Amino acid sequence: MSRAAPATTPKPRDHAERRRLSDEVHARPFAHLTSPEQITHLALYTGEGSAHGDLAHLNALCARYGVTPPTGEQHHALLDFGEFRLKWECHTEFTSYTFFRAARLPGDEPFAHSAIDAVPRDWVDDLPGELLAALKLVVEPAGKRPRGGDAIGRALSSRNFAAATVAGGAASAYMDFAIDAQGYGRVVVQDRGLRPRQAGRLVQRLMEIETYRMMALLALPLAQARGAELTRMGNRLTDITQRMTAIRQPEDERQLLVDITALSADVERVAAETQYRFAAANAYSALVQRRIEELREQRIEGFQTFEEFIERRLTPAMRTVHAIRDRLETLSRRVTRASQLLRTRVEIEVESQNRDLLSSMDNRAHMQLRMQETVEGLSLAAITYYAVGLVNYGAEALAAAGWAVPVNVVTGLSIPLIAGGGFFVTRRIRRRIRDAAPGTGAGG
């Protein structure tokens, strides 16, 4: 007889973050798109910690249309408002809004209308943050005769654009990386057999290429602004190192120490102001390269590929950023070495002063010893004088008592005996003191 399966499968206790970490792989799913499609993508720079304000603004739109809003824990959502669909993503530094609308595309001017036209204007005007990237995209249906190069050039806002066959030949993509009169870049995707999920991935990658490109380029103005400042700092450091070899007075060392400390503080300030932005630029630039690889592009003769376009325009900017970062790191190391050299010089000078001080103290100790020996000699004479006086008083007392004591002879003979005894006693005491002192030998 077989046993019935348990109502629930037993398992150990879950880690507190297990479900959230498992759901992360399904975060920010791609939209399903079917051509023809109009798409508008906005990326607004909001800085860190802006998720609450972005979510509140999105909830206001949901309330206007009677759509269930995302929860406070969500950082992405795909919502259907009837007239349009919205994909919302809240990233670390920016928030993106992508609007989708299925509509017939005008034949001559595919960008005459866009998906954002269906969104309430007042809500769009009040979006939190500063607009950094804006794109209008159209996905033209597979059955339509593809536009030629001249027609694509007229549809885009710039004659200088990138083009390639992408997604393994399932589509062609054209992107101008420019800003038109309405403030948008333009992208044309010609469907040649895209599946809905595949179309969503392709559009998402094209939007992310532009968004991450702009996020990476945020570091360029900062790097350009810091270049002249680093040059001035380098000149200050050169002046300090030259002055270091011409130090003559202790005041010069103190002034150099003040100057190099101020320079070190300035270098650390610039490093603190640029470190995050430069590191972020490196990460965003890598994402751009990754998204271009995921396009699986193939050349359309006569046009630049996406990789070539980015290589000629984004790569030099990133090299400028990396050069400024490397200059800053090199300057920081040079300042550290100069500071160490100055500290070494000061330490040597202090050691020299300490040596002179110890030598002076040793000389004074020798002088004090000579003076002490002189005083000891005088003290011995005084002791002998008083002791001989006592012997004289004793001899006179004996003579007065009737004893035949030659007072003067006794007194005279006692002088060398008392002086010699005092000398030997003093010498013995001095030897004991010297032997008891640390670091001294036992010899006299």
C-alpha positions in Angstrom: 0.0 0.0 0.0 1.5 3.3 -1.1 1.9 6.2 1.3 -0.1 9.4 0.6 2.0 12.5 -0.4 2.3 15.0 2.4 0.2 18.2 2.1 3.4 20.3 2.1 7.0 19.4 1.2 9.2 19.7 4.3 12.2 22.1 4.1 14.5 23.9 6.5 13.9 27.4 7.7 14.4 30.1 5.0 17.1 32.7 5.1 15.6 36.1 5.7 16.7 37.4 2.3 16.1 34.1 0.3 12.9 35.1 -1.5 14.0 38.6 -2.3 17.3 37.4 -3.7 15.5 34.7 -5.7 13.1 37.2 -7.2 16.0 39.5 -8.2 16.6 37.3 -11.3 13.1 38.1 -12.5 13.4 41.8 -11.7 12.7 44.3 -14.5 11.2 42.0 -17.0 11.2 43.0 -20.7 8.0 44.3 -22.3 6.2 42.3 -25.0 6.0 44.4 -28.2 4.3 43.8 -31.4 4.9 46.1 -34.3 3.8 48.8 -35.2 4.7 50.3 -31.8 5.4 53.9 -30.6 7.7 54.2 -27.6 9.0 57.1 -25.5 11.7 56.7 -23.0 12.7 59.2 -20.3 15.6 58.8 -17.9 15.7 61.5 -15.1 18.6 62.0 -12.8 17.3 61.9 -9.3 20.3 61.1 -7.1 20.3 58.5 -4.4 17.5 58.0 -2.0 14.7 59.3 -4.4 12.6 56.2 -4.6 9.9 57.4 -2.3 9.3 60.6 -4.2 9.3 58.8 -7.6 6.9 56.2 -6.3 4.5 58.8 -4.9 4.4 60.6 -8.3 3.7 57.3 -10.1 1.0 56.4 -7.6 -0.7 59.8 -8.4 -0.9 58.7 -12.0 -2.3 55.3 -11.0 -4.9 57.0 -8.9 -6.0 59.1 -11.8 -6.6 56.1 -14.0 -7.8 53.7 -11.3 -4.8 51.4 -11.8 -3.4 49.3 -8.9 -0.1 51.1 -7.9 3.2 49.2 -7.1 4.0 48.6 -3.5 6.6 50.5 -1.5 9.1 47.7 -1.8 9.0 47.6 -5.6 11.6 49.4 -7.7 10.1 48.5 -11.0 6.6 48.0 -12.5 4.9 47.4 -15.8 1.4 49.0 -15.8 -1.4 49.2 -18.4 -3.3 52.5 -18.4 -5.5 51.6 -21.4 -4.4 54.4 -23.7 -0.7 53.6 -23.1 1.5 51.2 -21.1 4.2 52.4 -18.7 7.4 50.6 -17.6 8.8 52.3 -14.5 12.3 51.5 -13.1 13.9 53.2 -10.1 17.7 52.8 -10.2 20.4 54.0 -7.8 20.9 57.4 -9.4 18.1 57.8 -12.0 14.6 56.8 -12.7 13.3 55.7 -16.1 9.8 55.9 -17.5 9.1 54.1 -20.8 5.7 54.6 -22.5 4.4 52.2 -25.1 1.5 52.6 -27.5 0.4 50.4 -30.4 -0.6 52.7 -33.2 -0.3 53.1 -37.0 2.8 55.0 -37.9 2.6 57.9 -40.3 4.3 57.0 -43.6 6.4 60.1 -44.2 7.0 61.3 -40.6 7.2 58.4 -38.1 7.9 60.7 -35.2 5.1 63.2 -35.8 3.4 61.5 -32.8 4.7 59.5 -29.9 3.5 57.4 -27.0 4.0 60.2 -24.5 1.3 62.2 -26.3 -1.2 60.0 -24.5 0.1 60.8 -21.1 -1.3 63.7 -19.1 1.0 66.7 -19.7 0.8 68.1 -16.2 2.0 64.8 -14.8 4.9 64.7 -17.2 5.8 68.3 -16.4 6.0 67.5 -12.7 8.2 64.4 -13.0 10.8 64.5 -10.2 14.4 64.8 -11.2 16.3 66.3 -14.1 15.9 64.9 -17.6 19.2 63.3 -18.8 18.1 61.0 -21.6 15.0 61.1 -23.8 14.2 58.9 -26.8 11.4 58.4 -29.3 11.4 54.9 -30.8 9.2 53.4 -33.5 9.0 49.7 -34.4 7.9 49.4 -38.0 6.0 46.3 -39.0 7.6 43.5 -40.8 5.3 43.6 -43.8 6.1 47.2 -44.6 8.7 48.0 -47.2 11.8 49.0 -45.4 12.9 52.6 -45.6 16.1 53.3 -47.5 19.1 55.2 -46.2 17.9 58.6 -47.4 14.4 58.1 -45.9 15.9 57.0 -42.6 18.2 60.0 -42.6 15.2 62.3 -43.1 13.3 60.6 -40.3 16.1 60.9 -37.8 17.2 64.3 -36.4 20.9 63.9 -37.5 22.5 62.7 -40.7 25.3 61.2 -38.5 23.7 58.0 -37.1 24.5 54.4 -36.3 22.8 51.5 -38.1 23.1 47.7 -38.0 21.2 44.5 -38.6 20.5 43.2 -35.1 19.0 40.3 -33.1 20.5 37.7 -35.5 19.0 39.4 -38.6 15.5 39.7 -37.1 15.5 43.5 -37.2 17.4 46.6 -38.4 18.1 49.5 -36.0 18.9 53.1 -36.7 19.8 55.5 -33.9 21.0 59.2 -34.2 22.3 59.8 -30.6 21.2 63.4 -31.0 18.6 65.8 -29.6 15.9 67.0 -31.9 13.9 70.3 -31.7 11.6 68.7 -29.1 14.5 67.5 -26.9 14.4 63.8 -27.9 16.7 61.4 -29.7 15.2 59.2 -32.3 15.4 55.4 -33.0 13.9 53.4 -35.9 13.6 49.7 -35.6 12.5 47.8 -38.7 10.9 44.5 -37.8 12.0 41.5 -39.9 10.5 38.8 -37.9 10.9 39.8 -34.2 9.0 37.8 -31.6 7.2 39.9 -29.0 9.7 39.2 -26.2 12.6 39.5 -28.5 11.3 43.0 -29.7 11.0 44.0 -26.0 14.6 43.0 -25.3 15.9 44.8 -28.4 14.1 48.0 -27.5 15.2 47.8 -23.9 18.9 47.4 -25.0 18.7 50.4 -27.3 17.2 52.6 -24.6 19.8 51.4 -22.1 22.7 52.2 -24.5 21.5 55.8 -24.6 20.7 56.1 -20.9 24.0 54.5 -19.7 26.0 56.5 -22.2 24.6 59.7 -20.7 25.2 58.5 -17.2 28.8 57.7 -18.0 29.3 61.1 -19.6 28.3 62.8 -16.4 31.9 62.4 -15.3 33.3 64.2 -18.3 32.5 67.8 -17.2 33.8 67.0 -13.7 37.0 65.6 -15.1 37.5 68.6 -17.5 36.9 71.0 -14.6 39.4 69.3 -12.3 42.2 69.1 -14.9 43.3 72.7 -14.4 43.0 72.4 -10.7 45.3 69.3 -10.7 47.8 71.2 -12.8 47.9 73.9 -10.2 48.3 71.4 -7.4 51.2 69.7 -9.3 52.9 73.1 -9.6 52.5 73.7 -5.9 54.0 70.3 -5.1 57.0 71.0 -7.4 57.6 74.3 -5.6 57.4 72.5 -2.2 60.0 69.9 -3.2 62.3 72.5 -4.6 62.0 74.5 -1.3 62.7 71.3 0.6 66.3 71.2 -0.6 66.9 74.8 0.4 65.8 74.6 4.1 68.1 76.6 6.4 66.0 77.5 9.4 63.5 75.6 11.5 60.9 78.1 10.5 61.3 77.0 6.9 60.5 73.4 7.9 57.4 74.5 9.8 56.1 76.5 6.8 56.8 73.6 4.4 54.9 71.3 6.7 51.9 73.8 6.7 52.0 74.0 2.9 52.2 70.3 2.2 49.4 69.6 4.7 47.2 72.1 3.0 48.1 70.6 -0.4 47.3 67.1 0.9 43.9 68.3 2.1 43.1 69.8 -1.3 44.1 66.5 -3.0 41.9 64.5 -0.7 39.0 66.9 -1.2 39.2 66.5 -5.0 39.4 62.8 -4.6 36.3 62.7 -2.4 34.4 64.9 -4.9 35.3 62.8 -7.9 35.8 59.2 -6.7 32.2 58.2 -6.8 31.4 59.8 -10.2 34.5 58.4 -11.8 33.8 54.9 -10.5 30.2 55.1 -11.7 31.3 56.3 -15.1 33.5 53.3 -15.5 30.6 51.0 -14.5 28.1 52.7 -16.9 30.6 52.6 -19.7 31.1 48.9 -19.3 27.3 48.5 -19.4 27.1 50.4 -22.7 29.7 48.0 -24.2 27.8 45.0 -22.8 24.5 46.2 -24.3 26.1 46.7 -27.7 27.5 43.2 -27.6 24.0 41.9 -26.8 22.6 43.5 -30.0 24.6 41.0 -32.1 24.9 43.6 -34.8 25.9 43.1 -38.4 27.1 45.9 -40.6 24.8 47.6 -43.1 27.1 48.8 -45.8 27.6 52.5 -45.9 26.7 53.1 -42.2 28.6 53.1 -38.9 27.8 50.2 -36.5 26.7 51.0 -33.0 30.1 49.8 -31.7 32.0 52.0 -34.1 29.8 55.0 -33.2 30.3 54.6 -29.5 34.0 53.8 -29.9 34.6 57.1 -31.7 32.5 59.2 -29.3 32.2 57.7 -25.8 35.6 56.0 -25.6 37.6 59.3 -25.9 35.5 60.8 -23.2 36.1 57.9 -20.9 39.8 58.0 -21.6 39.7 61.7 -20.5 38.0 60.6 -17.2 40.5 57.8 -16.7 43.4 60.1 -17.4 42.2 62.6 -14.7 41.6 59.8 -12.3 45.1 58.5 -12.9 46.6 62.0 -12.5 44.8 62.4 -9.2 46.1 59.1 -7.9 49.6 59.9 -9.1 49.5 63.3 -7.4 48.2 61.8 -4.2 51.1 59.4 -4.2 53.6 62.2 -4.9 52.2 64.3 -2.1 52.5 61.3 0.3 56.1 60.8 -0.7 57.0 64.5 -0.3 55.3 64.5 3.1 57.3 61.4 4.1 60.6 63.0 2.9 59.8 66.2 4.9 58.9 64.1 8.0 62.2 62.2 7.6 64.1 65.4 7.4 62.4 66.8 10.4 63.1 63.5 12.3 66.8 63.6 11.4 66.9 67.3 12.5 65.2 66.4 15.8 67.6 63.5 16.3 70.6 65.8 15.7 69.2 68.3 18.2 68.6 65.5 20.7 72.2 64.4 20.2 73.5 67.9 20.9 71.2 68.2 23.9 72.5 64.9 25.3 76.1 65.9 24.7 75.5 69.2 26.5 73.8 67.3 29.4 76.8 65.0 29.6 79.2 67.9 29.7 77.2 69.5 32.5 77.2 66.1 34.4 81.0 66.0 34.1 81.2 69.6 35.4 78.9 68.7 38.3 81.0 65.7 39.1 84.2 67.8 39.2 82.4 70.4 41.4 81.1 67.6 43.6 84.7 66.2 44.0 85.9 69.7 44.8 83.2 70.1 47.4 84.0 66.6 48.8 87.6 67.7 49.2 86.6 70.9 51.1 84.2 68.8 53.1 87.0 66.4 54.0 89.2 69.3 55.2 86.3 70.6 57.3 85.7 67.2 58.8 89.3 66.8 59.6 89.5 70.2 61.1 86.6 69.6 63.5 87.8 66.0 64.3 91.3 67.3 65.1 89.7 69.9 67.3 87.9 67.2 69.3 91.1 65.2 69.7 92.8 68.4 71.0 90.0 68.9 73.5 90.3 65.3 74.7 94.1 65.6 75.1 93.9 68.8 77.0 91.3 67.2 79.2 93.6 64.3 80.0 96.5 66.6 80.6 94.4 68.7 83.0 93.4 65.5 84.8 97.1 64.8 85.6 98.0 62.6 82.8 101.3 63.1 81.0 99.8 63.6 77.6 101.7 65.7 75.1 98.7 67.7 73.7 100.5 69.2 70.7 102.0 65.9 69.6 98.7 64.0 69.9 96.9 66.7 68.0 99.5 66.9 65.3 99.6 63.1 64.8 95.8 62.9 64.6 95.6 65.1 61.5 97.0 62.6 58.9 95.1 59.7 60.5 91.8 61.5 60.5 92.3 62.9 57.0 93.3 59.4 55.6 90.4 57.7 57.3 87.9 60.2 55.9 89.4 59.9 52.4 89.1 56.1 52.4 85.6 56.1 53.8 84.5 58.7 51.2 86.1 56.7 48.4 84.3 53.5 49.5 80.9 55.2 49.6 81.4 56.6 46.1 82.4 53.2 44.8 79.3 51.6 46.2 77.1 54.2 44.7 78.7 53.8 41.3 78.4 50.0 41.4 74.7 50.3 42.3 73.9 52.6 39.3 72.4 50.8 36.3 74.7 50.3 33.3 77.9 50.7 35.2 80.7 48.2 35.8 82.1 47.0 39.1 85.5 48.5 38.6 86.7 51.5 40.5 
